[in-house]
Amino acid sequence: MRKLFLATIIFALLFSSCKKDPDPVETGLTDAMARDSLYYLMRQWYYWYDRMPVVKKEDYSGPYELMEAMVYPDYDKWSFVADYNEFIAEMSGEFVGHGIRIGVDDGQKARIAMIYKRSPLYQSGVRRGWIVRSVNGYDIAGIITRGDAAAYNNVMGAGTAGVTNKFIFTKPDGTDVEITSAKSSFDVNSVLFFDTLHLSSGITGQLVFEAFIIPSPAELDTAFRFFEKCGIKDLILDLRYNSGGYLHVAQGLASEIAGQAVYNSGSAFATLQFNDKNLDENYTYKFSDPDYSLSFSRLVVISTRMTASASEAVMNVLKPFMDVITIGDTTNGKPVGMNGWSVGEKYWYWPITFKIINKDNEGDYFEGITPDKSVPDDITHDFDDRNELCLKEAINYLESGTFSAKRSDKFYRYPQYSEKPAWRSSGILLK
């Protein structure tokens, strides 16, 4: 069986047909040589090759600039070129920074929206929901609200281990604390939280999942082993900050949720459809054999505009087999995927090369997957706080079978900044 992957969108490492790929240059690689290899690769493999702008490759100094010029602008926001080593490190879970995502709430206060457990600030006690009053004396809330990425990066400094910042936080009890923290290198946790909720409808699992990366299967295994032991009846899958990752991880997660009966039926997990130059690469993947005895008739997913790619694929492929109820915001809208080519151990090329559809041939969600109930991302509470608006709505639905009455206040969507590379996340979510 072929082994596929997906990241930022859905992407895939090279299939067995290596003879079709540009000859790699292992030594003496120049930017012009790398640029030329990308040019010919795009003409053969790019999903929208017949809609690319006409370019003269010699007008561009290297592959970064050429990729930007060649993509089909009406749809493609995702094809990218990445530094070879940075890409490998990122998808292996290696991280350098404070390990935080900062956003602003509806009261215009900056808050920690997400934090990795191995990050320096987490070790200092910082949690999701804490107010960030200032960083190095700067009003970080104002900078984020203005969408001033340059100012934000200037305040936070380079993504290098040892870079130190002084934070002033307001804790949930209302007290202020000053923490001076140095950015460091650590391995991220893709499962941000998991536990059970004892509801009137039965024991429910809650899983907050942030990325489909190499360490994820082991982390998901721990969570689902716990869920099986607890005998959960329903699952709340929180994908609000999950922008994608490896397809085999998505396949594994979807298979655990779909259960043994779906696997035994031999049902299709997903089908990849390539351009008309590569129709022989079209392939249908089956669900894998689940490790745990769980079966759900419904799945509640929490989503935002940052929910993309592999996350959307999981939602879409499970639709034919159960009720998939979505709470939160419309997803990003990435029903297409990428093949990856490494060049001279200097670059990775990830152009859009295929579309992914489910068992019922559904998959054109370029406008995103609209939630059944629009609820703001409530960064004033931690993930396990039942007062957090998305979790509260999910619990209400599972217990009553209906959504709560329409909120009197407006739905809001405010910017957030993360420390991830631009190709892994847009970095900022604009209103």
C-alpha positions as CSV (number, residue, x, y, z in Angstrom):
1,M,0.0,0.0,0.0
2,R,1.2,3.4,-0.8
3,K,2.2,5.7,2.1
4,L,0.7,9.1,1.8
5,F,1.1,12.3,3.9
6,L,-0.6,15.6,4.3
7,A,0.4,19.0,5.8
8,T,-0.9,22.5,5.9
9,I,-3.1,21.2,3.1
10,I,-3.0,17.5,2.5
11,F,0.3,16.5,1.0
12,A,2.0,13.3,0.0
13,L,5.5,12.1,-0.1
14,L,6.6,10.7,-3.5
15,F,4.9,7.6,-4.7
16,S,6.7,4.7,-6.2
17,S,6.8,6.4,-9.6
18,C,10.1,8.2,-8.9
19,K,11.1,8.0,-12.6
20,K,8.5,10.7,-13.3
21,D,10.1,13.2,-10.9
22,P,12.8,15.8,-11.9
23,D,16.3,14.4,-11.4
24,P,17.5,15.6,-8.0
25,V,20.6,17.6,-7.8
26,E,22.5,16.4,-4.7
27,T,25.6,18.6,-4.9
28,G,26.4,22.0,-6.3
29,L,22.7,23.1,-6.3
30,T,22.2,26.7,-7.3
31,D,19.0,28.7,-6.9
32,A,18.7,28.8,-10.7
33,M,18.9,25.0,-10.9
34,A,16.3,24.7,-8.1
35,R,14.1,27.2,-9.8
36,D,14.2,25.3,-13.1
37,S,13.4,22.0,-11.5
38,L,10.3,23.6,-9.9
39,Y,9.2,25.0,-13.2
40,Y,9.2,21.7,-15.0
41,L,7.7,19.9,-12.0
42,M,4.7,22.4,-11.9
43,R,4.0,21.9,-15.6
44,Q,3.6,18.1,-15.0
45,W,2.2,17.7,-11.6
46,Y,0.4,20.9,-10.5
47,Y,-3.3,20.2,-10.1
48,W,-4.3,23.4,-12.0
49,Y,-1.4,23.2,-14.5
50,D,-3.7,24.4,-17.3
51,R,-4.7,27.6,-15.3
52,M,-1.2,28.7,-14.2
53,P,-0.1,32.2,-15.1
54,V,2.3,32.4,-18.1
55,V,5.8,33.1,-16.7
56,K,9.3,33.2,-17.9
57,K,11.3,31.3,-15.3
58,E,14.5,33.3,-15.9
59,D,12.7,36.3,-14.5
60,Y,12.8,34.8,-11.0
61,S,15.9,34.4,-8.9
62,G,14.9,31.2,-7.1
63,P,12.1,28.7,-6.3
64,Y,10.4,30.7,-3.6
65,E,9.7,33.6,-6.1
66,L,8.8,31.3,-8.9
67,M,6.3,29.2,-6.9
68,E,4.5,32.4,-5.9
69,A,4.3,33.5,-9.5
70,M,3.1,30.1,-10.9
71,V,0.2,29.2,-8.6
72,Y,-3.4,29.5,-9.8
73,P,-4.5,32.7,-7.8
74,D,-8.2,32.0,-7.9
75,Y,-7.9,29.0,-5.6
76,D,-4.4,28.2,-4.5
77,K,-3.4,29.8,-1.2
78,W,-1.3,26.9,-0.1
79,S,1.4,25.6,-2.5
80,F,4.8,26.4,-0.9
81,V,8.6,26.0,-0.9
82,A,10.2,25.2,2.4
83,D,13.7,25.0,3.7
84,Y,14.6,21.3,3.8
85,N,15.8,21.1,7.4
86,E,13.1,23.4,8.8
87,F,10.4,21.3,7.2
88,I,11.7,18.0,8.5
89,A,12.1,19.5,12.0
90,E,8.6,21.0,12.0
91,M,6.8,17.8,10.9
92,S,8.9,15.8,13.4
93,G,7.5,17.9,16.2
94,E,10.6,19.9,16.9
95,F,9.9,23.5,17.9
96,V,11.8,26.6,18.9
97,G,10.0,29.4,20.7
98,H,7.8,30.1,23.7
99,G,5.3,27.5,22.4
100,I,2.2,29.8,22.5
101,R,-0.5,31.2,20.4
102,I,-1.8,34.7,21.4
103,G,-5.2,36.1,20.4
104,V,-7.5,38.9,21.5
105,D,-11.0,38.3,23.0
106,D,-14.2,40.2,22.5
107,G,-13.1,42.6,25.2
108,Q,-9.9,43.5,23.2
109,K,-7.6,41.8,25.8
110,A,-4.7,39.7,24.5
111,R,-4.8,36.2,25.9
112,I,-3.0,32.9,25.6
113,A,-5.1,30.9,23.1
114,M,-2.9,27.8,23.1
115,I,0.3,26.6,24.8
116,Y,2.4,23.5,24.5
117,K,3.0,21.4,27.6
118,R,6.7,21.3,27.2
119,S,7.1,25.0,26.6
120,P,9.0,27.2,29.0
121,L,5.9,29.3,29.8
122,Y,3.8,26.2,30.5
123,Q,6.4,25.1,33.0
124,S,6.1,28.5,34.6
125,G,2.4,27.9,35.1
126,V,0.9,29.8,32.2
127,R,-2.3,28.4,30.7
128,R,-4.8,29.1,28.0
129,G,-7.0,32.0,29.0
130,W,-4.4,34.0,30.8
131,I,-4.4,37.7,29.9
132,V,-1.2,39.0,28.3
133,R,-1.0,42.6,29.5
134,S,2.3,43.4,27.8
135,V,5.4,41.9,26.3
136,N,8.7,43.8,26.8
137,G,6.6,46.7,27.8
138,Y,4.5,46.8,24.6
139,D,0.7,46.5,24.4
140,I,0.5,43.3,22.5
141,A,-3.3,43.4,22.3
142,G,-3.2,46.6,20.2
143,I,-0.5,45.1,17.9
144,I,-2.6,42.0,17.3
145,T,-5.8,43.9,16.8
146,R,-4.2,46.1,14.1
147,G,-2.9,43.0,12.4
148,D,0.6,44.4,12.5
149,A,2.7,41.3,11.9
150,A,6.0,43.2,11.5
151,A,5.5,44.9,14.9
152,Y,4.6,41.6,16.6
153,N,7.7,39.9,15.2
154,N,9.8,42.9,16.3
155,V,8.5,42.7,19.8
156,M,8.8,38.9,20.1
157,G,12.2,38.7,18.5
158,A,13.7,35.9,16.3
159,G,12.6,32.3,16.6
160,T,15.9,31.4,18.1
161,A,16.7,29.5,21.3
162,G,17.8,31.9,24.0
163,V,15.9,35.0,22.9
164,T,14.3,36.4,26.1
165,N,11.0,38.2,26.5
166,K,9.4,39.8,29.6
167,F,5.7,39.0,29.9
168,I,3.2,40.5,32.3
169,F,0.2,38.3,32.7
170,T,-3.1,38.6,34.6
171,K,-4.1,35.2,36.0
172,P,-7.6,33.9,36.3
173,D,-7.8,35.0,39.9
174,G,-7.1,38.6,38.9
175,T,-3.5,38.9,40.1
176,D,-0.6,40.0,37.9
177,V,2.6,38.1,37.5
178,E,5.8,39.0,35.6
179,I,7.6,36.1,33.9
180,T,10.8,36.5,32.0
181,S,11.1,33.5,29.6
182,A,13.7,32.5,27.1
183,K,12.7,30.8,23.9
184,S,13.9,27.2,23.8
185,S,13.9,24.0,21.7
186,F,11.5,21.3,22.6
187,D,9.2,18.6,21.1
188,V,5.5,19.7,20.8
189,N,2.5,17.7,22.0
190,S,-0.1,17.5,19.2
191,V,-2.7,16.2,21.6
192,L,-3.3,19.3,23.7
193,F,-5.8,17.8,26.0
194,F,-8.0,14.7,26.5
195,D,-10.4,13.5,29.2
196,T,-13.9,12.4,29.8
197,L,-17.1,14.3,30.5
198,H,-19.8,12.6,32.5
199,L,-23.0,13.9,30.9
200,S,-26.6,13.0,31.2
201,S,-26.3,11.5,27.7
202,G,-23.4,9.2,28.8
203,I,-19.7,9.3,29.2
204,T,-18.2,11.5,26.5
205,G,-14.6,11.8,25.4
206,Q,-13.0,15.2,24.8
207,L,-9.9,15.4,22.5
208,V,-8.2,18.6,21.6
209,F,-5.9,17.8,18.7
210,E,-3.5,20.4,17.2
211,A,-1.5,18.7,14.3
212,F,-1.2,15.5,12.3
213,I,2.5,15.1,12.7
214,I,5.0,12.3,13.4
215,P,4.5,12.1,17.2
216,S,0.7,12.1,16.9
217,P,0.0,8.4,16.5
218,A,1.5,7.6,19.9
219,E,-0.3,10.5,21.5
220,L,-3.6,9.5,20.0
221,D,-3.0,5.9,21.0
222,T,-2.8,7.0,24.6
223,A,-6.0,9.0,24.4
224,F,-8.0,6.3,22.7
225,R,-6.8,3.6,25.0
226,F,-8.1,5.8,27.9
227,F,-11.4,6.4,26.0
228,E,-11.9,2.6,25.5
229,K,-11.2,1.9,29.2
230,C,-13.7,4.6,30.2
231,G,-16.4,3.3,27.8
232,I,-17.2,6.6,26.1
233,K,-20.4,6.8,24.2
234,D,-19.7,10.1,22.3
235,L,-16.7,12.1,21.3
236,I,-16.0,15.8,21.1
237,L,-13.1,16.3,18.7
238,D,-11.6,19.8,19.0
239,L,-9.8,20.7,15.8
240,R,-10.0,24.5,16.2
241,Y,-6.2,25.1,15.8
242,N,-5.4,22.0,13.6
243,S,-4.2,23.2,10.2
244,G,-3.2,19.7,8.9
245,G,-0.5,17.1,8.8
246,Y,0.2,13.6,7.6
247,L,-2.5,11.7,5.8
248,H,-1.7,8.4,7.5
249,V,-2.3,10.0,10.9
250,A,-5.7,11.3,9.6
251,Q,-6.5,7.9,8.3
252,G,-5.7,6.4,11.7
253,L,-7.7,8.9,13.7
254,A,-10.7,8.6,11.4
255,S,-10.5,4.8,11.6
256,E,-10.6,4.8,15.4
257,I,-13.7,7.0,15.3
258,A,-15.4,5.0,12.5
259,G,-14.9,1.7,14.3
260,Q,-14.5,-1.9,13.5
261,A,-17.8,-2.3,11.5
262,V,-16.7,0.3,9.0
263,Y,-13.3,-1.3,8.6
264,N,-14.9,-4.7,8.1
265,S,-17.1,-3.4,5.4
266,G,-14.0,-2.4,3.3
267,S,-15.4,1.1,2.9
268,A,-13.3,3.8,1.2
269,F,-11.5,6.2,3.5
270,A,-10.7,8.7,0.8
271,T,-9.9,8.9,-2.9
272,L,-7.2,11.1,-4.3
273,Q,-7.8,12.6,-7.8
274,F,-4.8,14.0,-9.8
275,N,-4.7,16.1,-12.9
276,D,-5.3,14.6,-16.4
277,K,-1.6,14.1,-16.9
278,N,-1.4,11.8,-13.9
279,L,-4.7,9.8,-13.9
280,D,-2.8,6.6,-13.2
281,E,-2.0,8.0,-9.7
282,N,-5.7,8.2,-8.7
283,Y,-6.1,5.9,-5.8
284,T,-8.7,5.0,-3.2
285,Y,-7.6,4.3,0.4
286,K,-9.5,2.1,2.8
287,F,-10.1,2.7,6.5
288,S,-7.4,1.0,8.6
289,D,-8.1,-1.7,11.3
290,P,-8.8,0.2,14.6
291,D,-6.9,-0.7,17.7
292,Y,-9.8,0.0,20.1
293,S,-13.4,-1.1,20.4
294,L,-15.2,2.2,20.0
295,S,-18.2,3.0,17.9
296,F,-20.0,6.3,17.5
297,S,-23.3,7.2,15.8
298,R,-22.4,10.9,16.1
299,L,-19.3,13.1,16.4
300,V,-19.1,16.7,17.5
301,V,-16.3,18.7,16.0
302,I,-15.2,22.1,17.2
303,S,-13.7,24.1,14.3
304,T,-12.4,27.6,13.4
305,R,-11.0,29.2,10.3
306,M,-7.7,27.6,11.3
307,T,-9.2,24.1,10.9
308,A,-7.8,23.0,7.6
309,S,-6.6,20.2,5.4
310,A,-6.3,16.9,7.2
311,S,-8.8,18.1,9.8
312,E,-11.3,18.9,7.1
313,A,-10.6,15.6,5.5
314,V,-11.4,13.7,8.7
315,M,-14.7,15.6,9.0
316,N,-15.6,14.9,5.3
317,V,-14.6,11.2,5.2
318,L,-16.7,10.4,8.3
319,K,-19.9,12.1,7.1
320,P,-21.2,9.0,5.2
321,F,-20.9,6.9,8.3
322,M,-22.2,9.0,11.2
323,D,-23.7,12.4,12.1
324,V,-20.8,14.9,12.1
325,I,-22.0,18.0,14.0
326,T,-19.8,21.0,13.7
327,I,-19.7,23.8,16.3
328,G,-17.6,27.0,16.0
329,D,-16.6,28.8,12.8
330,T,-16.4,27.9,9.1
331,T,-13.3,25.9,8.3
332,N,-10.5,27.1,6.1
333,G,-11.6,25.3,2.9
334,K,-8.7,23.1,1.7
335,P,-10.1,20.0,-0.2
336,V,-6.8,19.6,-2.1
337,G,-3.5,18.0,-1.4
338,M,0.2,18.1,-2.2
339,N,3.0,15.9,-3.3
340,G,6.4,16.7,-1.8
341,W,9.7,16.7,-3.6
342,S,13.0,17.3,-1.9
343,V,15.7,19.0,-3.9
344,G,19.4,18.7,-3.0
345,E,18.5,18.5,0.7
346,K,18.0,22.3,0.5
347,Y,14.4,22.7,-0.4
348,W,11.0,20.9,-0.2
349,Y,8.5,21.7,-2.9
350,W,4.8,21.2,-2.1
351,P,2.6,22.1,-5.0
352,I,-1.1,21.3,-5.0
353,T,-1.3,18.0,-7.0
354,F,-4.6,16.3,-6.1
355,K,-8.2,16.7,-4.8
356,I,-9.4,14.4,-2.0
357,I,-13.0,13.1,-1.9
358,N,-15.0,10.9,0.5
359,K,-16.9,7.7,-0.2
360,D,-19.8,9.6,-1.7
361,N,-17.6,11.7,-4.0
362,E,-18.0,14.8,-1.8
363,G,-15.0,17.1,-1.5
364,D,-15.4,20.5,-3.1
365,Y,-15.5,22.5,0.1
366,F,-13.3,25.4,-1.1
367,E,-15.5,27.8,0.8
368,G,-15.0,25.9,4.0
369,I,-17.3,23.6,6.0
370,T,-20.0,25.7,7.6
371,P,-20.7,24.9,11.2
372,D,-24.1,23.7,12.3
373,K,-23.9,26.2,15.1
374,S,-21.7,29.3,15.0
375,V,-19.9,29.9,18.3
376,P,-16.8,32.2,18.8
377,D,-13.5,30.7,19.8
378,D,-13.7,31.5,23.5
379,I,-10.0,32.1,24.6
380,T,-11.1,33.4,28.0
381,H,-11.4,29.8,29.3
382,D,-9.2,26.7,29.1
383,F,-10.2,23.8,26.9
384,D,-11.6,21.7,29.8
385,D,-13.7,24.6,31.3
386,R,-17.4,23.8,30.8
387,N,-18.0,27.6,30.5
388,E,-15.8,27.7,27.4
389,L,-18.4,28.6,24.7
390,C,-17.7,25.9,22.2
391,L,-17.4,23.1,24.7
392,K,-20.6,24.4,26.5
393,E,-22.5,24.3,23.2
394,A,-21.2,20.8,22.4
395,I,-22.3,19.5,25.8
396,N,-25.7,21.1,25.4
397,Y,-26.2,19.4,22.0
398,L,-25.1,16.0,23.3
399,E,-27.4,16.2,26.3
400,S,-30.5,17.8,24.5
401,G,-30.1,16.9,20.9
402,T,-30.6,20.6,20.0
403,F,-28.6,23.8,20.0
404,S,-29.0,26.6,22.4
405,A,-31.0,29.7,21.6
406,K,-29.3,32.3,19.4
407,R,-26.9,34.4,21.4
408,S,-27.8,38.1,21.7
409,D,-24.2,39.3,21.0
410,K,-22.5,39.1,17.6
411,F,-20.3,36.3,16.4
412,Y,-16.7,37.6,16.6
413,R,-13.5,36.4,14.9
414,Y,-10.3,38.1,16.1
415,P,-6.7,37.8,15.0
416,Q,-4.4,35.3,16.5
417,Y,-0.6,34.9,16.2
418,S,1.4,31.7,16.4
419,E,5.1,30.9,16.2
420,K,4.7,28.3,13.4
421,P,6.3,28.8,10.0
422,A,4.1,30.6,7.4
423,W,3.7,27.4,5.4
424,R,2.3,25.5,8.4
425,S,-0.2,28.2,9.3
426,S,-1.3,31.6,8.1
427,G,0.1,32.9,11.4
428,I,-2.6,35.5,11.7
429,L,-6.4,35.0,11.5
430,L,-7.9,38.3,10.2
431,K,-11.4,39.3,11.0
